[in-house]
Amino acid sequence: MDRLLQTIFGHIVRTGNLTIISASGKAMTFGDGTGESVVARFTSRSWQLRTLLDPELRLGEAYMDGGFVVERGSIADFLDLVIFNMSKQKPNAFIKALRNVRRWWRNTFVSNTLFRASRNARHHYNIDHRLYRLFLDKDMQYSCAYFARPDMTIEEAQLAKKRHIAGKLLINRHGLRILDIGSGWGGLGLHLARQEHKPSVVGINLSDEQVKIARQRAADEKANVEFRIQDYRKVDEKFDRIVSVGMFEHVGKPHYAEYFKKCFEILDDNGLMLLHSIGRWDAPAATNAWVWKYIFPGGYTPTLSEITPIIEKAGFIIADIEVLRIHYAETLKRWRERFLAHRNEVLKLFDERFIRMWEFYLAGFEPSFRYDGLNVFQIQLIKRNSIDTPPITRNYMYPGSEESVRARMMTAAE
């Protein structure tokens, strides 16, 4: 079994300085010796074998249950080193076959029905809100921030994200109705309702815990925002704007056509939609098995090639696409640092296994966005190719620009 470990890690790790101590006590070093040394150890033959046979699922489980421990460095250092190396290689035939089987099984038998979508949302978002308050910004934005400057704090970058989205939604006249699909704890909806032209906002979400908090926030502000526990498939009103941030990842590939058809139906003919979603820049791939089981059941991150034909078939015109590279890696870095800084407080809410699970989740996603094919798409959709909604250059997206000011003045004059 040690020979198998030597072969697998020897093939993966070409750069860096990694030492793995097998369950039998044998130390094996991999890489070219550059960088800080990372040392990890398997504590049992059982966990070593299971991890080698199915690393995508079992490595995270081994870390959660103490079967794999990092003795020098951290799990973040280990995952950064390994994912960096893996990003430069193609998966072997066995791993590809395992991924294909899982993807076929999920698409065939685990569709995100109304019931399953609700259950999946509660699995992740109904976790005690006190956990999220420990590592998110004060507005509880749980999606990719926007780092207009690299030295931004998470508070500044999340505010920049909300402003960036508001600019793209072109809230340029009174009376607009906005639908926020997947409204979280209400921060984006409340931000939009505070805009100069005071739109009315409806936020829909399947997490009753999130909706409860969002409703309280709206009541405290006396904001013109309504938060509902509602599936997007059950909405039958018309809206001038639709925004969806961090929710499309939970729709599931078999439901993409249904999603965009519904959005097209409920968007006003002169309306505008903005979709903000995690995606892949390399090639379609099944969601990591550990992530699917423990973090985001039912989740799937698409490539543009998977969703643009469906968008076009629904009748939408793609007005703008922006790819946010690295922004989520920086967001996750700050979340992980804040999570670990509050480890003792998290321990009052959850056990050590839960803490190791979340540390593995945050530490694993960061290098995946930095090196391994994950990024964020912001796709702006319209139904009519007019010059006004939106304007034909991008300056209006940035508050304070000359075109942004002129667009508001022209609307006011009308």
N, C-alpha and C positions, 0 to 999 in steps of 0.2 A: 504493500500500500504506500510506503514511503517513496518507492520508485515512481508510482503514478503521480504523487504530489510533486516530485522533482520534475517530471516531464511536463505537467500542466503549467506550473508556475514558471518553469524555464522557458516555455513557449510564449507565455504572456508578457512577462516582465523583462524587457530589454533595457529600459532606462530607469535609473534610480538606484536605491539601495534598500532592498527588502530582505529580511531574514524571517523564514518560517520555521518554527520548531514543531516537529511532528508529535503525535501522541506518544510515540515511543521514545521521544527525547532527542531525536536527531535534528541538528540545526542545519538548514540549507539556505544559502544566500543567493539572491538573484539580482540582476541588473548590472549596470556598468559602474556602480560605486559612487555615482554623483548624488548630491543632495543629502539631506538629513537621513540618518538611519531609522528605519521603521522595523520593529520586531514584533511578530505576532505568534501565537501558539495555539494549537489544538489541544484541548484538555482530555479528549477521549477518542479512541479509535472509531467509535460509532459516528461521532460528529464529523470526524475527518473524512470517513468514507462517504457519508451522505452528502457532504459539501462538495466533494470532488465529482460525485455522480450528477448532482443537480445544483450547481453553484448559485444560479439566479434565485432559487427559492431557499436553499438550505443555509447559505452563508449568513443571511440576515437572521434566520432562526437560531443558528449556532451562536451568534453574538448575543441575541436576546437571552438565551438560556445558559450562557456561560460556557458553551462548548468551544468558543473561539474568543480569545482575549488578546488585546494589544498591550504588550509589555513595554514598548518604547514608542513614543509618539501617541497618536490617538486613532480612533476608528476613522476620523476624517482624513488623517494623513494616509492611512492605509488605502482607503477608497479612492482618494485623489490619485495616488500613485498607480493603482491597478487600473482605474478607469481611463487615466491618461494613456497608459500603454495599450489598453484594449481598443481605444478609439483609433489607433493606427493600424489595426488588423481586422481581418474579417473573421467572424465566428467560425469555429470548426463545424464539420458536418453534423456531429451529434447534437451540438447546441442548436444549430439551425433547425434540425428535425424536431427537437423538443419544443422550440418556439412555434413552429408551424402547427404542431398538434394542438398546442394550447390555444393558438389563435383560431383554429378551425372549431374547437370545442366551444369556445366562448361565443363565436359568431353564430353557431348552430343552436346551442342549447341554453345560453345565458344572456338572452336579449334583455335590454333595459325596459321591461314593461312598466306600466304605471306603478304597480306594487313594488317591483324590484328597484326602480329608480328612487322611490321614496325611502325604502329600506337602506339603500346604498348611501343616500344623503345623510340619513341619521347616523349611520355607522361612523362617519368621520366628523360631521359638523355638530352632532349632539354631545360631543365630549364636553365635559365641564368647561364653561366659558372662562373660568379663572385660569385655566392652562393657557389659553390663547392670549389673555391679557398680559401674561408674563413675558411674552416674546414678540408680540405684534406691536405696531405703533398705537397711539392713543385712539385713533379712529377705527382700529381693528380691521385694517385692510389685509386680506389674506390672499393676495395675488401679486403678480410681478410689479415691483415698483419701477419708477422711471428715473434713472440717474443722469440728469442733465449735466451734472458735474460729478466726477468720481469721488469727491470728498463729502458728498451728501450724507447726512444721517438718514436712517430709515424713515423718520418723521418727514423730513424734507422731500425725500424721493417719493413717498406715497402721496404727498400733496401734489407733487409735480405730475404724478400719474393721473390723478383725478382731474387736474387742470388740462392735461393733454387730451384726455378723453372728452371732457366738456367742450374743448375747442373743436374737436373732430365732429361732435354732434351738432354744431352750428345752431346753438340756441339763440336765434336772432330775432325773435318776435314773441309777443305775449300770446298766451292761450295754447301753447304747445303742450301736448300730452306725451309723456315719456314712459315707456315700459322698460324696467330693469329686470332681465331674466337671470335669476340666480343672485339675489340681492344681498346675500351675506348678512352681516350685522347692521346693514343700513347705511353705512358710511357714504357710498357713492351716491345713492338716491338722495340723501340729505344734502350732499354737496351740490348736486344738480339743481335741487329745489331752491338753493340759495343764490342761483345765478341772477344776473341783472333783470332778465325778463320773467323771472318767477314761474317756471313751468310747473305743471302738476305731474307728480311721479307716482307710478304704481310699481312696486317691487314684488316679485313672486319668488318663492323659495319652497323647498320641500323639507327643510329643517325647522321643526316647530320651535326649537330652542333659539335659533337665530332670529326667527320672526318675532318671537316674544321680546327679545332685547331690542330689535329694530323698532317695533311698535312703541316701546317705552321711550326710546330716544326721540322718535317723531313727536310723541305727545309732549315731552319735555320742551322741545323746540317750538311746538305749535306749528310744525311744518306741513306744507301741502303735499304730504306723502302718505300713501296707503300701502301697507305691507300685508301680503296674503300668503297663506300656505296653499300653493296652487302649482300644478304642473303646466308647463308651457302648452301642452296639447289641449288644455281645457280653457284657454283664453279665447274669447270671441268678440272682443271690442277692437276698435280702431285706434291706432296711435300714430303720432307724427314722427316720433323717434323711438327706436328700439336700441338698447344697449345690453350686451351680455359680456360679463367679465368673469373668467374663470369657471364658467358653467359648462361650456360646450364640451370640455374634456369628459363630462359625465353623460353625454347624450348616447354615446355608443354608435359605432359605424353603421349597423343595420338601420338606425333611425335618422341618419343624416337627411335623407330626402324628406321625411316627415317634418323634421325640424325647420328646414328652410321653406318648405311649402307653407307651414303654419305662419312663419314670420312674414312671408310675402302676403298672405291673406290679410293679416291684421295691421300691416303697415299702410299708411295713407299713400295715395298715388304720388304725392309730392314729398313723401317722407324720406327718411335716411336711417340706416341701421349701422351700428358699429359692433363688430364681433372681435373680442379680445380673447385669445385662446392659446394655450400651450400647443406647440406643434413640433414636427420633425423636419429638418432640412435635408436629411440624407435619403431615406427610403422607408416605405411602410414597414412597421414592426409591431409585434405584439407587446402589450404592456408587460413590464417586468413581473415575473410570477410572484415575488415577495410583495411588491407594491400592490398588486391586484388583491392578494389575500389579506394583507394587514392594514393597508393605508387607504387605497382608493378602489374598492371593488366596483367593477363595471366601467372603470376608466379606460380611455383610449386617446392617444395623441396622434392626430392625423398629419400627413404631409399636405402641402398645397395641391399636389396632383390628385389627391383623394377627394378633396372638397370642392375645388373650383368647378369641375364639371357638374356637380350636383347643384351648386349655387346658380350656375347658368341655366340649368334645366328648370329650376324653380321660377325663373323669370327675372332674376336680379341682374343688375349691371354692377360690375365691380368698379368702383370709382377710385379706390386707393388701397394699396397694401403696404404696410410698414412691418418690417421684421426687426424685432427687438432682440439683438444678440447680447449675451453676457449679462443683461440687466437682471435676469432671474438668478443667475449665479451669485451676483452681488447681493440680491435680496435674501437669498437662502443663507449666505455667509453671515449676514447680520442677524437673521432669525436664530441660527444655530448658536452664535455667540451669546445672544440674549437668553436663549433657552438654558444653556449650560451655566450662565451666570446666576440663574435662578433655580439651579438644580435642587437645592435644599427645600425651596418652596414647592417645587413640583412634587418632591418626595412626600410632602404632606398630603397631596391629593392622590398620588398613584404610587405603585410599587417600582422596584428597581427594574423589573423586566419591561414595564411600560416605558420607563425613561430610556433604557437601552434601545427599545424599538424606535422611539422618536428621534433619538440621536442618530441612529442608523439611517432613518428616513431623510433627515435634513442633511446629513453628511454625504449621503449617496446621490441625492439630487443635485447638489451644488456642482460637482465635477461633470455630471451628465449634461448640465447646461453650459458648462465651460468648454468641454471637449467633445462630447459624444452625441451630437445630433439633435439635442433639444433646444428649442428657442420659443419665442412668443410671436404670434401673428396678430396684427390689428388690421382687420379687413373692413373697409367701408363700402356699404352696399346701397344702391338707389334703384328706383323703379323706372325713372324717366331721365333721359340724358339732357337735362336743361342746364343752362349756364349759371343759374342762381342757386341750385341745391344739388351739390355744393358748388362754390365758385371753381373756376378751371385751373387755379393755381393753389398751392398748399399754404400760402402765408396766413390765410384766415384761421388755420389750426392753432396758431400761436398767439395767445392773448397779448394785446398791445401792439401787434404789427400793423402797418399802415392799411393793409387789406382787411384785417379784422375790424378795425375801426370804421373803415369805409362801408363794409357790409352792414354793420349795425346802423350807420347813419342812413343808408339807402332804405333799410327796412323801416326805420322810424319815420322817414319821409312819406313812405307809402301809407 
